[in-house]
Amino acid sequence: MTLDAGVFCVFHAPGQIEAGPSGLPGVRISRAPGVPEDAVEVVTFTADGWMGAANSAALVRVRRGPAGVMVTTYQDGQVGSEAPRLQVIRLIGGVPADPASAEKAAETGQASGNKASVTGAVDGAAQEVVAHIQRRGDVGSAIGEWVGQEGSKRWIEGFFIRPAGKVRAEDIEYQAVLGRGWLSPWVEGGQFCGSRGMSLPILGLRVRLKEEAARKWTVRLTASFTDGTKVGPSEGGEEALQAENLAPLEGFQLEIVPVKKRGKEATAKRG
């Protein structure tokens, strides 16, 4: 993966199975080939960058970015074995030269899971869904419309969702797919999830509503990918939408629809 300047934490997602007798599966984090030794520093509990299968983490300091970090997964080949699932979050960004630069960095939110809010304006107009698209920049749309272009082969590097109607920004949260079994941390509505200017595609997404809003409404999500795959519509946000071969995401449509009434409640209403 390619990371901008800053300090990042790469860690195992919760609930994973410990390594077997062979010591596998496991993950090793290291500098990518060709990256200068003083540009990237990786610190783990062991000196060789080994993270094992579960309950471990790595700190990655990128002094001069963007720079490559290599994530290598090892498996023992047993049927049904699962690769470790990782998450990544930015802890410290690059140090801005002046307060104006700091304010700009806070608005753009340049790393996966960054907590910075974004302005929500593209070309002078407020938008509910905004995606940062390869070689194009920020593109926005209303909820219910497509963002990104199906068949364009231009991947999405990140996005944010800020509903402006029946569901509020604080009622929604989302994740980006970064690799097989590897999701970004949950990000609240109005905050950027992904990257800008790092040429790092996201490979899918997951969106869900929280608590009270989820009792009345549900999300319906459809996504297209650069290999021509189209997935969905899928409701509820239980699973992430991604292509079978993990092709980059190129567009998606998010709808917010009423929860369907079921059972006795629906029968009573008809009566």
SULNOR-V119399 format. One record per backbone hydrogen bond with DSSP energy under -0.5 kcal/mol. NH is the residue of the N-H (numbers start at 1). CO is the residue of the C=O. E is the energy in kcal/mol with one decimal. If there is no record, write none. Layout:
# SULNOR-V119399
<<NH;CO;E> <NH;CO;E>>
This chain:
# SULNOR-V119399
<<3;67;-2.6> <6;62;-1.9> <7;92;-3.0> <8;60;-2.7> <9;89;-2.7> <10;8;-0.5> <10;58;-2.7> <11;9;-0.5> <11;87;-2.6> <12;56;-1.8> <13;85;-2.8> <20;24;-2.5> <23;20;-2.2> <25;74;-0.7> <26;74;-2.1> <27;52;-0.7> <28;72;-2.4> <29;49;-2.2> <30;70;-2.1> <32;68;-1.8> <35;32;-2.0> <39;36;-1.6> <40;36;-0.9> <41;61;-2.6> <43;59;-2.8> <45;57;-0.5> <49;46;-1.3> <51;27;-3.7> <52;27;-0.8> <58;10;-2.7> <59;43;-2.7> <60;8;-2.9> <61;41;-3.0> <61;59;-0.5> <62;6;-3.2> <62;60;-0.6> <63;39;-2.6> <63;61;-0.7> <64;39;-1.0> <66;3;-0.6> <67;3;-2.5> <69;1;-3.1> <70;30;-3.0> <71;69;-0.5> <72;28;-2.6> <72;70;-0.6> <74;26;-3.0> <81;78;-1.9> <87;11;-2.7> <89;9;-2.1> <90;112;-0.9> <91;7;-2.9> <91;89;-0.5> <92;7;-1.8> <94;5;-0.7> <96;94;-0.6> <102;98;-1.8> <103;99;-2.3> <104;100;-2.1> <105;101;-2.4> <106;102;-2.1> <107;103;-1.6> <108;104;-2.0> <109;105;-2.1> <114;111;-2.4> <118;190;-1.7> <122;125;-2.2> <125;122;-1.7> <127;120;-2.1> <128;141;-1.0> <129;141;-2.4> <130;160;-2.4> <131;139;-2.8> <132;158;-2.7> <133;131;-0.7> <133;137;-2.9> <134;155;-3.1> <136;133;-2.3> <137;133;-2.7> <139;131;-2.6> <141;129;-2.2> <144;254;-2.6> <145;142;-2.0> <147;252;-2.4> <149;250;-0.7> <150;148;-0.5> <152;149;-1.9> <155;153;-0.6> <156;249;-2.9> <157;132;-3.4> <158;132;-0.8> <159;193;-2.1> <160;130;-2.3> <162;128;-3.7> <165;167;-0.8> <171;168;-1.6> <172;169;-1.4> <173;208;-2.3> <174;187;-2.1> <175;206;-2.4> <177;204;-2.1> <178;176;-0.6> <178;182;-2.9> <179;182;-1.4> <182;179;-2.2> <183;86;-0.6> <183;181;-0.5> <184;176;-2.5> <185;88;-0.7> <187;174;-2.4> <189;169;-0.9> <189;172;-2.1> <190;161;-2.2> <191;188;-1.7> <192;116;-1.1> <193;159;-2.6> <195;157;-2.5> <196;110;-0.5> <201;199;-0.6> <202;156;-2.6> <203;177;-3.3> <205;241;-1.4> <206;175;-2.0> <208;173;-2.4> <210;171;-2.6> <213;210;-1.3> <214;210;-1.0> <214;211;-0.6> <215;211;-0.7> <215;212;-1.1> <216;212;-0.6> <216;213;-0.9> <217;213;-2.7> <218;257;-2.7> <220;255;-2.8> <221;234;-2.8> <222;253;-2.0> <223;231;-2.8> <224;251;-2.7> <225;229;-2.4> <226;248;-2.4> <228;225;-2.1> <231;223;-2.9> <234;221;-2.4> <236;219;-2.0> <241;205;-2.9> <242;240;-0.6> <243;203;-0.6> <246;243;-1.6> <249;202;-2.5> <250;224;-2.5> <251;224;-1.5> <252;147;-2.2> <253;222;-2.8> <254;145;-0.7> <255;220;-2.6> <255;253;-0.5> <257;218;-2.6> <257;255;-0.5> <259;216;-2.4> <265;262;-0.9> <266;262;-0.7> <267;263;-1.9> <268;264;-2.9> <269;265;-1.7> <270;266;-1.8> <271;267;-1.9>>
